[in-house]
């Protein structure tokens, strides 16, 4: 018997914005640091766990050039609304038994929970990364 496949979807804007560390001065740089941190985390997660990080707006520039290479990590660029893209990712993730969305956005939580996802706040991810 294999472990259940788990997808963690990260609302990067929400996670980055949850800490007052000057991220607003360099959104792409803050997103790049988050991607680097999440890439490191994926090496510690079970092989049945995948992570998708959704970038929107100015943070999408973090994906220009070399993205961190990590096992089972995907970076998705939202063409418009990051929240809409996250809902799309969750709705299309039918090969995963468990889906967890990392966000504090109440409306987004309601939308993804309607698709069967669990939600956790940004603090959960920061704790995993610290």
Contact map, one row per residue, 1 for C-alpha under 8 A:
1110000000000000000000000000000000000000000000000000000000000000000000000000000000000000000000000000000000000000000000000000000000
1111000000000000000000000000000000000000000000000000000000000000000000000000000000000000000000000000000000000000000000000000000000
1111100000000000000000000000000000000000000000010000000000000000000000000000000000000000000000000000000000000000000000000000000000
0111110000000000000000000000000000000000000000010000000000000000000000000000000000000000000000011100000000000000000000000000000000
0011111000000000000000000000000000000000000000011100000000000000000000000000000000000000000000111100000000000000000000000000000000
0001111100000000000000000000000000000000000000011100000000000000000000000000000000000000000000011111000000000000000000000000000000
0000111110000000000000000000000000000000000000001111000000000000000000000000000000000000000010010111000000000000000000000000000000
0000011111000000000000000000000000000000000000001111000000000000000000000000000000000000000000000011110000000000000000000000000000
0000001111100000000000000000000000000000000000000011110000000000000000000000000000000100110000000011110000000000000000000000000000
0000000111110010000000000000000000000000000000000011110000000000000000000000000000000000000000000000111000000000000000000000000000
0000000011111110000000000000000000000000000000000000111000000000000000000000000001100100000000000000111000000000000000000000000000
0000000001111111000000000000001001000000000000000000111000000000000000000000000000000000000000000000000000000000000000000000000000
0000000000111111100000000000000000000000000000000000001100100000000000000000000000000000000000000000000000000000000000000000000000
0000000000111111110000000000000000000000000000000000000000000000000000000000000000000000000000000000001110000000000000000100000000
0000000001111111111000000000000000000000000000000000000000000000000000000000000000000000000000000000011100000000000000000100100000
0000000000011111111000100000011001000000000000000000000000000000000000000000000000000000000000000000000000000000000000000000000000
0000000000001111111100100000000000000000000000000000000000000000000000000000000000000000000000000000000000000000000000000000000000
0000000000000111111100000000000000000000000000000000000000000000000000000000000000000000000000000000000000000000000000000100000000
0000000000000011111110000000000000000000000000000000000000000000000000000000000000000000000000000000000000000000000000000000000000
0000000000000000111111100000000000000000000000000000000000000000000000000000000000000000000000000000000000000000000000000000000000
0000000000000000001111100000000000000000000000000000000000000000000000000000000000000000000000000000000000000000000000000000000000
0000000000000000000111111100000000000000000000000000000000000000000000000000000000000000000000000000000000000000000000000000000000
0000000000000001100111111110110000000000000000000000000000000000000000000000000000000000000000000000000000000000000000000000000000
0000000000000000000001111110000000000000000000000000000000000000000000000000000000000000000000000000000000000000000000000000000000
0000000000000000000001111110000000000000000000000000000000000000000000000000000000000000000000000000000000000000000000000000000000
0000000000000000000001111111110000000000000000000000000000000000000000000000000000000000000000000000000000000000000000000000000000
0000000000000000000000111111111000000000000000000000000001100000000000000000000000000000000000000000000000000000000000000000000000
0000000000000000000000000111111100000000000000000000000001111100000000000000000000000000000000000000000000000000000000000000000000
0000000000000000000000100111111110000000000000000000000000100100000000000000000000000000000000000000000000000000000000000000000000
0000000000000001000000100111111111000000000000000000000000100000000000000000000000000000000000000000000000000000000000000000000000
0000000000010001000000000011111111100000000000000000001000110100000000000000000000000000000000000000000000000000000000000000000000
0000000000000000000000000001111111110000000000000000000000000110000000000000000000000000000000000000000000000000000000000000000000
0000000000000000000000000000111111111000000000000000000000000000000000000000000000000000000000000000000000000000000000000000000000
0000000000010001000000000000011111111100000000000000000000000000000000000000000000000000000000000000000000000000000000000000000000
0000000000000000000000000000001111111110000000000000100000000000001100000000000000000000000000000000000000000000000000000000000000
0000000000000000000000000000000111111111000000000000000000000000000100000000000000000000000000000000000000000000000000000000000000
0000000000000000000000000000000011111111100000000000000000000000000000000000000000000000000000000000000000000000000000000000000010
0000000000000000000000000000000001111111110000000000000000000000000000000000000000000000000000000000000000000000000000000000000010
0000000000000000000000000000000000111111111000000000000000000000000111101000000000000000000000000000000000000000000000000000000000
0000000000000000000000000000000000011111111100000000000000000000000001000000000000000000000000000000000000000000000000000000000000
0000000000000000000000000000000000001111111110000000000000000000000000000000000000000000000000000000000000000000000000000000000110
0000000000000000000000000000000000000111111110000110000000000000000001111000000000000000000000000000000000000000000000000000000000
0000000000000000000000000000000000000011111110000000000000000000000001100000000000000000000000000000000000000000000000000000000000
0000000000000000000000000000000000000001111111000000000000000000000000000000000000000000000000000000000000000000000000000000000000
0000000000000000000000000000000000000000111111101000000000000000000000000000000000000000000000000000000000000000000000000000000000
0000000000000000000000000000000000000000000111111000000000000000000000000000000000000000000000000000000000000000000000000000000000
0000000000000000000000000000000000000000000011111100000000000000000000010000000000000000000000000000000000000000000000000000000000
0011110000000000000000000000000000000000000001111100000000000000000000000000000000000000000000000000000000000000000000000000000000
0000111100000000000000000000000000000000000011111110000000000000000000010000000000000000000000000000000000000000000000000000000000
0000111100000000000000000000000000000000010000111111000000000000000000011100000000000000000000000000000000000000000000000000000000
0000001111000000000000000000000000000000010000001111100000000000000000011100000000000000000000000000000000000000000000000000000000
0000001111000000000000000000000000000000000000000111110000000000000000001111000000000000000000000000000000000000000000000000000000
0000000011110000000000000000000000100000000000000011111000000000000000001111000000000000000000000000000000000000000000000000000000
0000000011110000000000000000000000000000000000000001111100000000000000000011110001001100000000000000000000000000000000000000000000
0000000000111000000000000000001000000000000000000000111110110000000000000011110001000000000000000000000000000000000000000000000000
0000000000001000000000000000000000000000000000000000011111110000000000000000111111000000000000000000000000000000000000000000000000
0000000000000000000000000000000000000000000000000000001111110000000000000000010100000000000000000000000000000000000000000000000000
0000000000000000000000000011000000000000000000000000000111111000000000000000000000000000000000000000000000000000000000000000000000
0000000000001000000000000011111000000000000000000000001111111100000000000000000000000000000000000000000000000000000000000000000000
0000000000000000000000000001001000000000000000000000001111111111000000000000100000000000000000000000000000000000000000000000000000
0000000000000000000000000001000000000000000000000000000001111111000000000000000000000000000000000000000000000000000000000000000000
0000000000000000000000000001101100000000000000000000000000111111101000000000000000000000000000000000000000000000000000000000000000
0000000000000000000000000000000100000000000000000000000000011111111000000010000000000000000000000000000000000000000000000000000000
0000000000000000000000000000000000000000000000000000000000011111111000000000000000000000000000000000000000000000000000000000000000
0000000000000000000000000000000000000000000000000000000000000111111000000000000000000000000000000000000000000000000000000000000000
0000000000000000000000000000000000000000000000000000000000000011111100000000000000000000000000000000000000000000000000000000000000
0000000000000000000000000000000000100000000000000000000000000111111110000000000000000000000000000000000000000000000000000000000000
0000000000000000000000000000000000110010000000000000000000000000011111000000000000000000000000000000000000000000000000000000000000
0000000000000000000000000000000000000010000000000000000000000000001111101000000000000000000000000000000000000000000000000000000000
0000000000000000000000000000000000000011011000000000000000000000000111111000000000000000000000000000000000000000000000000000000000
0000000000000000000000000000000000000010011000000000000000000000000011111000000000000000000000000000000000000000000000000000000000
0000000000000000000000000000000000000000010000101110000000000000000001111100000000000000000000000000000000000000000000000000000000
0000000000000000000000000000000000000010010000000111100000000000000011111110000000000000000000000000000000000000000000000000000000
0000000000000000000000000000000000000000000000000111100000000000000000011111000000000000000000000000000000000000000000000000000000
0000000000000000000000000000000000000000000000000001111000000010000000001111100000000000000000000000000000000000000000000000000000
0000000000000000000000000000000000000000000000000001111000000000000000000111110000000000000000000000000000000000000000000000000000
0000000000000000000000000000000000000000000000000000011100010000000000000011111000000000000000000000000000000000000000000000000000
0000000000000000000000000000000000000000000000000000011110000000000000000001111111001000000000000000000000000000000000000000000000
0000000000000000000000000000000000000000000000000000000100000000000000000000111111000000000000000000000000000000000000000000000000
0000000000000000000000000000000000000000000000000000000110000000000000000000011111011000000000000000000000000000000000000000000000
0000000000000000000000000000000000000000000000000000000100000000000000000000011111111000000000000000000000000000000000000000000000
0000000000100000000000000000000000000000000000000000011100000000000000000000011111111100000000000000000000000000000000000000000000
0000000000100000000000000000000000000000000000000000000000000000000000000000000011111110000000000000000000010000000000000000000000
0000000000000000000000000000000000000000000000000000000000000000000000000000000111111111000000000000000000000000000000000000000000
0000000000000000000000000000000000000000000000000000010000000000000000000000010111111111100000000000000000000000000000000000000000
0000000010100000000000000000000000000000000000000000010000000000000000000000000001111111110000000000000000000001000000000000000000
0000000000000000000000000000000000000000000000000000000000000000000000000000000000111111111000000000000000010011000000000000000000
0000000000000000000000000000000000000000000000000000000000000000000000000000000000011111111100000000000000000000000000000000000000
0000000010000000000000000000000000000000000000000000000000000000000000000000000000001111111110000000000000000000000000000000000000
0000000010000000000000000000000000000000000000000000000000000000000000000000000000000111111110000010000000000001001010000000000000
0000000000000000000000000000000000000000000000000000000000000000000000000000000000000011111111000000000000000001001000000000000000
0000000000000000000000000000000000000000000000000000000000000000000000000000000000000001111111000000000000000000000000000000000000
0000001000000000000000000000000000000000000000000000000000000000000000000000000000000000111111110000000000000000000000000000000000
0000000000000000000000000000000000000000000000000000000000000000000000000000000000000000001111111000000000000000000000000000000000
0000100000000000000000000000000000000000000000000000000000000000000000000000000000000000000011111000000000000000000000000000000000
0001111000000000000000000000000000000000000000000000000000000000000000000000000000000000000011111110000000000000000000000000000000
0001110000000000000000000000000000000000000000000000000000000000000000000000000000000000000001111110000000000000000000000000000000
0001111000000000000000000000000000000000000000000000000000000000000000000000000000000000000000011111000000000000000011000000000000
0000011110000000000000000000000000000000000000000000000000000000000000000000000000000000010000011111100000000000000111000000000000
0000011110000000000000000000000000000000000000000000000000000000000000000000000000000000000000000111110000000000000011110000000000
0000000111100000000000000000000000000000000000000000000000000000000000000000000000000000000000000011111000001001000011110000000000
0000000111100010000000000000000000000000000000000000000000000000000000000000000000000000000000000001111100000000000000111101100000
0000000001100110000000000000000000000000000000000000000000000000000000000000000000000000000000000000111110011000000000111100000000
0000000000000110000000000000000000000000000000000000000000000000000000000000000000000000000000000000011111001000000000011100000000
0000000000000100000000000000000000000000000000000000000000000000000000000000000000000000000000000000001111111000000000000000000000
0000000000000000000000000000000000000000000000000000000000000000000000000000000000000000000000000000000111111100000000000000000000
0000000000000000000000000000000000000000000000000000000000000000000000000000000000000000000000000000000011111110000000000000000000
0000000000000000000000000000000000000000000000000000000000000000000000000000000000100010000000000000001011111111000000000000000000
0000000000000000000000000000000000000000000000000000000000000000000000000000000000000000000000000000101111111111100000100000000000
0000000000000000000000000000000000000000000000000000000000000000000000000000000000000000000000000000000001111111110000000000000000
0000000000000000000000000000000000000000000000000000000000000000000000000000000000000010000000000000000000111111111000000000000000
0000000000000000000000000000000000000000000000000000000000000000000000000000000000000110011000000000100000011111111111000000000000
0000000000000000000000000000000000000000000000000000000000000000000000000000000000000000000000000000000000001111111111100000000000
0000000000000000000000000000000000000000000000000000000000000000000000000000000000000000000000000000000000000111111110000000000000
0000000000000000000000000000000000000000000000000000000000000000000000000000000000000000011000000000000000000011111110000000000000
0000000000000000000000000000000000000000000000000000000000000000000000000000000000000000000000000010000000000001111111000000000000
0000000000000000000000000000000000000000000000000000000000000000000000000000000000000000010000000111100000000001111111100000000000
0000000000000000000000000000000000000000000000000000000000000000000000000000000000000000000000000111100000000001100111110000000000
0000000000000000000000000000000000000000000000000000000000000000000000000000000000000000000000000001111000001000100011111000000000
0000000000000000000000000000000000000000000000000000000000000000000000000000000000000000000000000001111100000000000001111101000000
0000000000000000000000000000000000000000000000000000000000000000000000000000000000000000000000000000011100000000000000111111100000
0000000000000110010000000000000000000000000000000000000000000000000000000000000000000000000000000000011100000000000000011111110000
0000000000000000000000000000000000000000000000000000000000000000000000000000000000000000000000000000000000000000000000001111111000
0000000000000000000000000000000000000000000000000000000000000000000000000000000000000000000000000000010000000000000000011111111100
0000000000000010000000000000000000000000000000000000000000000000000000000000000000000000000000000000010000000000000000001111111110
0000000000000000000000000000000000000000000000000000000000000000000000000000000000000000000000000000000000000000000000000111111111
0000000000000000000000000000000000000000000000000000000000000000000000000000000000000000000000000000000000000000000000000011111111
0000000000000000000000000000000000000000100000000000000000000000000000000000000000000000000000000000000000000000000000000001111111
0000000000000000000000000000000000001100100000000000000000000000000000000000000000000000000000000000000000000000000000000000111111
0000000000000000000000000000000000000000000000000000000000000000000000000000000000000000000000000000000000000000000000000000011111
